[in-house]
Amino acid sequence: MNCFKRLGEKVMARTFERQVAELNIRASILNQFTALGTPQTVAAA
């Protein structure tokens, strides 16, 4: 939740539908940042 708030404390959109869209975009950005920071592990046999 802390990382989610770093993208912005307030929701800028006024209507509920746009608020949902804005929060979905924030979640998508956060997921992409997480994917970029996750190391690729390979089993060595």
PyMOL Python script that loads the backbone (N, CA, C, O; Angstrom):
from pymol import cmd

cmd.read_pdbstr("""\
ATOM      1  N   MET A   1       0.822  -1.185   0.000  1.00  0.00           N
ATOM      2  CA  MET A   1       0.000   0.000   0.000  1.00  0.00           C
ATOM      3  C   MET A   1       0.870   1.254   0.000  1.00  0.00           C
ATOM      4  O   MET A   1       0.502   2.267  -0.596  1.00  0.00           O
ATOM      5  N   ASN A   2       2.004   1.190   0.657  1.00  0.00           N
ATOM      6  CA  ASN A   2       2.906   2.338   0.681  1.00  0.00           C
ATOM      7  C   ASN A   2       3.375   2.681  -0.725  1.00  0.00           C
ATOM      8  O   ASN A   2       3.399   3.852  -1.104  1.00  0.00           O
ATOM      9  N   CYS A   3       3.744   1.673  -1.497  1.00  0.00           N
ATOM     10  CA  CYS A   3       4.188   1.914  -2.884  1.00  0.00           C
ATOM     11  C   CYS A   3       3.043   2.467  -3.723  1.00  0.00           C
ATOM     12  O   CYS A   3       3.255   3.316  -4.589  1.00  0.00           O
ATOM     13  N   PHE A   4       1.848   1.990  -3.469  1.00  0.00           N
ATOM     14  CA  PHE A   4       0.684   2.464  -4.221  1.00  0.00           C
ATOM     15  C   PHE A   4       0.451   3.949  -3.953  1.00  0.00           C
ATOM     16  O   PHE A   4       0.094   4.699  -4.861  1.00  0.00           O
ATOM     17  N   LYS A   5       0.654   4.372  -2.703  1.00  0.00           N
ATOM     18  CA  LYS A   5       0.462   5.778  -2.352  1.00  0.00           C
ATOM     19  C   LYS A   5       1.562   6.663  -2.915  1.00  0.00           C
ATOM     20  O   LYS A   5       1.351   7.863  -3.086  1.00  0.00           O
ATOM     21  N   ARG A   6       2.727   6.104  -3.206  1.00  0.00           N
ATOM     22  CA  ARG A   6       3.802   6.898  -3.799  1.00  0.00           C
ATOM     23  C   ARG A   6       3.427   7.410  -5.180  1.00  0.00           C
ATOM     24  O   ARG A   6       3.969   8.420  -5.630  1.00  0.00           O
ATOM     25  N   LEU A   7       2.527   6.744  -5.847  1.00  0.00           N
ATOM     26  CA  LEU A   7       2.079   7.187  -7.165  1.00  0.00           C
ATOM     27  C   LEU A   7       1.109   8.358  -7.064  1.00  0.00           C
ATOM     28  O   LEU A   7       0.732   8.937  -8.082  1.00  0.00           O
ATOM     29  N   GLY A   8       0.710   8.704  -5.873  1.00  0.00           N
ATOM     30  CA  GLY A   8      -0.191   9.838  -5.647  1.00  0.00           C
ATOM     31  C   GLY A   8      -1.130   9.543  -4.509  1.00  0.00           C
ATOM     32  O   GLY A   8      -1.770   8.492  -4.475  1.00  0.00           O
ATOM     33  N   GLU A   9      -1.215  10.470  -3.576  1.00  0.00           N
ATOM     34  CA  GLU A   9      -2.078  10.281  -2.415  1.00  0.00           C
ATOM     35  C   GLU A   9      -3.547  10.443  -2.780  1.00  0.00           C
ATOM     36  O   GLU A   9      -4.403   9.737  -2.246  1.00  0.00           O
ATOM     37  N   LYS A  10      -3.842  11.367  -3.685  1.00  0.00           N
ATOM     38  CA  LYS A  10      -5.227  11.698  -3.990  1.00  0.00           C
ATOM     39  C   LYS A  10      -5.637  11.139  -5.346  1.00  0.00           C
ATOM     40  O   LYS A  10      -4.816  10.955  -6.245  1.00  0.00           O
ATOM     41  N   VAL A  11      -6.918  10.878  -5.457  1.00  0.00           N
ATOM     42  CA  VAL A  11      -7.496  10.490  -6.739  1.00  0.00           C
ATOM     43  C   VAL A  11      -7.950  11.772  -7.413  1.00  0.00           C
ATOM     44  O   VAL A  11      -8.742  12.531  -6.854  1.00  0.00           O
ATOM     45  N   MET A  12      -7.445  12.011  -8.612  1.00  0.00           N
ATOM     46  CA  MET A  12      -7.723  13.270  -9.295  1.00  0.00           C
ATOM     47  C   MET A  12      -9.080  13.276 -10.004  1.00  0.00           C
ATOM     48  O   MET A  12      -9.684  14.335 -10.172  1.00  0.00           O
ATOM     49  N   ALA A  13      -9.559  12.106 -10.418  1.00  0.00           N
ATOM     50  CA  ALA A  13     -10.814  12.019 -11.164  1.00  0.00           C
ATOM     51  C   ALA A  13     -12.001  12.318 -10.246  1.00  0.00           C
ATOM     52  O   ALA A  13     -11.950  12.070  -9.041  1.00  0.00           O
ATOM     53  N   ARG A  14     -13.049  12.845 -10.828  1.00  0.00           N
ATOM     54  CA  ARG A  14     -14.229  13.214 -10.040  1.00  0.00           C
ATOM     55  C   ARG A  14     -15.316  12.147 -10.067  1.00  0.00           C
ATOM     56  O   ARG A  14     -15.939  11.874  -9.041  1.00  0.00           O
ATOM     57  N   THR A  15     -15.548  11.547 -11.217  1.00  0.00           N
ATOM     58  CA  THR A  15     -16.610  10.551 -11.298  1.00  0.00           C
ATOM     59  C   THR A  15     -16.081   9.182 -10.872  1.00  0.00           C
ATOM     60  O   THR A  15     -14.887   8.903 -10.979  1.00  0.00           O
ATOM     61  N   PHE A  16     -16.982   8.344 -10.391  1.00  0.00           N
ATOM     62  CA  PHE A  16     -16.582   7.047  -9.876  1.00  0.00           C
ATOM     63  C   PHE A  16     -15.928   6.182 -10.953  1.00  0.00           C
ATOM     64  O   PHE A  16     -14.928   5.514 -10.692  1.00  0.00           O
ATOM     65  N   GLU A  17     -16.492   6.195 -12.164  1.00  0.00           N
ATOM     66  CA  GLU A  17     -15.945   5.373 -13.242  1.00  0.00           C
ATOM     67  C   GLU A  17     -14.518   5.780 -13.577  1.00  0.00           C
ATOM     68  O   GLU A  17     -13.670   4.925 -13.831  1.00  0.00           O
ATOM     69  N   ARG A  18     -14.252   7.061 -13.579  1.00  0.00           N
ATOM     70  CA  ARG A  18     -12.904   7.544 -13.878  1.00  0.00           C
ATOM     71  C   ARG A  18     -11.946   7.285 -12.715  1.00  0.00           C
ATOM     72  O   ARG A  18     -10.753   7.064 -12.924  1.00  0.00           O
ATOM     73  N   GLN A  19     -12.471   7.315 -11.498  1.00  0.00           N
ATOM     74  CA  GLN A  19     -11.650   6.974 -10.341  1.00  0.00           C
ATOM     75  C   GLN A  19     -11.193   5.522 -10.424  1.00  0.00           C
ATOM     76  O   GLN A  19     -10.036   5.207 -10.147  1.00  0.00           O
ATOM     77  N   VAL A  20     -12.120   4.640 -10.812  1.00  0.00           N
ATOM     78  CA  VAL A  20     -11.782   3.225 -10.973  1.00  0.00           C
ATOM     79  C   VAL A  20     -10.727   3.057 -12.048  1.00  0.00           C
ATOM     80  O   VAL A  20      -9.776   2.297 -11.868  1.00  0.00           O
ATOM     81  N   ALA A  21     -10.881   3.759 -13.168  1.00  0.00           N
ATOM     82  CA  ALA A  21      -9.910   3.671 -14.256  1.00  0.00           C
ATOM     83  C   ALA A  21      -8.547   4.191 -13.798  1.00  0.00           C
ATOM     84  O   ALA A  21      -7.518   3.596 -14.117  1.00  0.00           O
ATOM     85  N   GLU A  22      -8.534   5.291 -13.057  1.00  0.00           N
ATOM     86  CA  GLU A  22      -7.272   5.869 -12.588  1.00  0.00           C
ATOM     87  C   GLU A  22      -6.554   4.910 -11.642  1.00  0.00           C
ATOM     88  O   GLU A  22      -5.339   4.738 -11.739  1.00  0.00           O
ATOM     89  N   LEU A  23      -7.285   4.297 -10.743  1.00  0.00           N
ATOM     90  CA  LEU A  23      -6.666   3.362  -9.800  1.00  0.00           C
ATOM     91  C   LEU A  23      -6.200   2.086 -10.495  1.00  0.00           C
ATOM     92  O   LEU A  23      -5.199   1.495 -10.092  1.00  0.00           O
ATOM     93  N   ASN A  24      -6.911   1.659 -11.531  1.00  0.00           N
ATOM     94  CA  ASN A  24      -6.449   0.508 -12.315  1.00  0.00           C
ATOM     95  C   ASN A  24      -5.148   0.824 -13.041  1.00  0.00           C
ATOM     96  O   ASN A  24      -4.268  -0.031 -13.140  1.00  0.00           O
ATOM     97  N   ILE A  25      -5.025   2.038 -13.545  1.00  0.00           N
ATOM     98  CA  ILE A  25      -3.789   2.449 -14.214  1.00  0.00           C
ATOM     99  C   ILE A  25      -2.642   2.475 -13.218  1.00  0.00           C
ATOM    100  O   ILE A  25      -1.543   2.015 -13.527  1.00  0.00           O
ATOM    101  N   ARG A  26      -2.888   3.010 -12.021  1.00  0.00           N
ATOM    102  CA  ARG A  26      -1.847   3.032 -10.990  1.00  0.00           C
ATOM    103  C   ARG A  26      -1.402   1.628 -10.620  1.00  0.00           C
ATOM    104  O   ARG A  26      -0.208   1.376 -10.461  1.00  0.00           O
ATOM    105  N   ALA A  27      -2.355   0.711 -10.483  1.00  0.00           N
ATOM    106  CA  ALA A  27      -2.014  -0.667 -10.154  1.00  0.00           C
ATOM    107  C   ALA A  27      -1.208  -1.303 -11.278  1.00  0.00           C
ATOM    108  O   ALA A  27      -0.273  -2.059 -11.014  1.00  0.00           O
ATOM    109  N   SER A  28      -1.553  -1.009 -12.522  1.00  0.00           N
ATOM    110  CA  SER A  28      -0.815  -1.546 -13.666  1.00  0.00           C
ATOM    111  C   SER A  28       0.622  -1.031 -13.677  1.00  0.00           C
ATOM    112  O   SER A  28       1.554  -1.795 -13.928  1.00  0.00           O
ATOM    113  N   ILE A  29       0.803   0.260 -13.405  1.00  0.00           N
ATOM    114  CA  ILE A  29       2.152   0.841 -13.355  1.00  0.00           C
ATOM    115  C   ILE A  29       2.961   0.186 -12.248  1.00  0.00           C
ATOM    116  O   ILE A  29       4.128  -0.155 -12.443  1.00  0.00           O
ATOM    117  N   LEU A  30       2.343   0.010 -11.083  1.00  0.00           N
ATOM    118  CA  LEU A  30       3.042  -0.614  -9.961  1.00  0.00           C
ATOM    119  C   LEU A  30       3.434  -2.051 -10.292  1.00  0.00           C
ATOM    120  O   LEU A  30       4.528  -2.489  -9.935  1.00  0.00           O
ATOM    121  N   ASN A  31       2.563  -2.784 -10.964  1.00  0.00           N
ATOM    122  CA  ASN A  31       2.882  -4.160 -11.353  1.00  0.00           C
ATOM    123  C   ASN A  31       4.032  -4.202 -12.351  1.00  0.00           C
ATOM    124  O   ASN A  31       4.866  -5.106 -12.291  1.00  0.00           O
ATOM    125  N   GLN A  32       4.090  -3.242 -13.266  1.00  0.00           N
ATOM    126  CA  GLN A  32       5.186  -3.199 -14.235  1.00  0.00           C
ATOM    127  C   GLN A  32       6.504  -2.886 -13.551  1.00  0.00           C
ATOM    128  O   GLN A  32       7.530  -3.477 -13.889  1.00  0.00           O
ATOM    129  N   PHE A  33       6.495  -1.960 -12.587  1.00  0.00           N
ATOM    130  CA  PHE A  33       7.709  -1.653 -11.833  1.00  0.00           C
ATOM    131  C   PHE A  33       8.172  -2.871 -11.045  1.00  0.00           C
ATOM    132  O   PHE A  33       9.370  -3.143 -10.969  1.00  0.00           O
ATOM    133  N   THR A  34       7.234  -3.600 -10.464  1.00  0.00           N
ATOM    134  CA  THR A  34       7.574  -4.800  -9.705  1.00  0.00           C
ATOM    135  C   THR A  34       8.176  -5.861 -10.622  1.00  0.00           C
ATOM    136  O   THR A  34       9.139  -6.532 -10.248  1.00  0.00           O
ATOM    137  N   ALA A  35       7.617  -6.015 -11.816  1.00  0.00           N
ATOM    138  CA  ALA A  35       8.139  -6.992 -12.771  1.00  0.00           C
ATOM    139  C   ALA A  35       9.545  -6.623 -13.215  1.00  0.00           C
ATOM    140  O   ALA A  35      10.379  -7.506 -13.418  1.00  0.00           O
ATOM    141  N   LEU A  36       9.819  -5.340 -13.367  1.00  0.00           N
ATOM    142  CA  LEU A  36      11.159  -4.911 -13.778  1.00  0.00           C
ATOM    143  C   LEU A  36      12.184  -5.175 -12.679  1.00  0.00           C
ATOM    144  O   LEU A  36      13.347  -5.447 -12.975  1.00  0.00           O
ATOM    145  N   GLY A  37      11.770  -5.098 -11.423  1.00  0.00           N
ATOM    146  CA  GLY A  37      12.686  -5.261 -10.324  1.00  0.00           C
ATOM    147  C   GLY A  37      12.842  -6.694  -9.840  1.00  0.00           C
ATOM    148  O   GLY A  37      13.686  -6.967  -8.986  1.00  0.00           O
ATOM    149  N   THR A  38      12.041  -7.618 -10.372  1.00  0.00           N
ATOM    150  CA  THR A  38      12.109  -9.006  -9.957  1.00  0.00           C
ATOM    151  C   THR A  38      13.227  -9.725 -10.706  1.00  0.00           C
ATOM    152  O   THR A  38      13.247  -9.705 -11.937  1.00  0.00           O
ATOM    153  N   PRO A  39      14.153 -10.356  -9.995  1.00  0.00           N
ATOM    154  CA  PRO A  39      15.241 -11.037 -10.697  1.00  0.00           C
ATOM    155  C   PRO A  39      14.756 -12.310 -11.406  1.00  0.00           C
ATOM    156  O   PRO A  39      13.827 -12.978 -10.952  1.00  0.00           O
ATOM    157  N   GLN A  40      15.398 -12.618 -12.509  1.00  0.00           N
ATOM    158  CA  GLN A  40      15.105 -13.841 -13.251  1.00  0.00           C
ATOM    159  C   GLN A  40      16.009 -14.953 -12.693  1.00  0.00           C
ATOM    160  O   GLN A  40      17.229 -14.903 -12.849  1.00  0.00           O
ATOM    161  N   THR A  41      15.413 -15.929 -12.058  1.00  0.00           N
ATOM    162  CA  THR A  41      16.199 -17.017 -11.489  1.00  0.00           C
ATOM    163  C   THR A  41      16.141 -18.241 -12.403  1.00  0.00           C
ATOM    164  O   THR A  41      15.097 -18.572 -12.964  1.00  0.00           O
ATOM    165  N   VAL A  42      17.281 -18.897 -12.535  1.00  0.00           N
ATOM    166  CA  VAL A  42      17.381 -20.085 -13.372  1.00  0.00           C
ATOM    167  C   VAL A  42      18.015 -21.176 -12.528  1.00  0.00           C
ATOM    168  O   VAL A  42      19.020 -20.951 -11.854  1.00  0.00           O
ATOM    169  N   ALA A  43      17.419 -22.358 -12.571  1.00  0.00           N
ATOM    170  CA  ALA A  43      17.959 -23.489 -11.818  1.00  0.00           C
ATOM    171  C   ALA A  43      19.234 -24.000 -12.502  1.00  0.00           C
ATOM    172  O   ALA A  43      19.244 -24.270 -13.703  1.00  0.00           O
ATOM    173  N   ALA A  44      20.275 -24.123 -11.733  1.00  0.00           N
ATOM    174  CA  ALA A  44      21.535 -24.646 -12.259  1.00  0.00           C
ATOM    175  C   ALA A  44      21.654 -26.119 -11.880  1.00  0.00           C
ATOM    176  O   ALA A  44      21.697 -26.467 -10.700  1.00  0.00           O
ATOM    177  N   ALA A  45      21.706 -26.962 -12.875  1.00  0.00           N
ATOM    178  CA  ALA A  45      21.748 -28.394 -12.580  1.00  0.00           C
ATOM    179  C   ALA A  45      23.033 -29.037 -13.057  1.00  0.00           C
ATOM    180  O   ALA A  45      23.223 -30.241 -12.884  1.00  0.00           O
TER     181      ALA A  45
END
""", "prot")
cmd.dss("prot")
cmd.show_as("cartoon", "prot")
cmd.util.cbc("prot")
cmd.orient("prot")
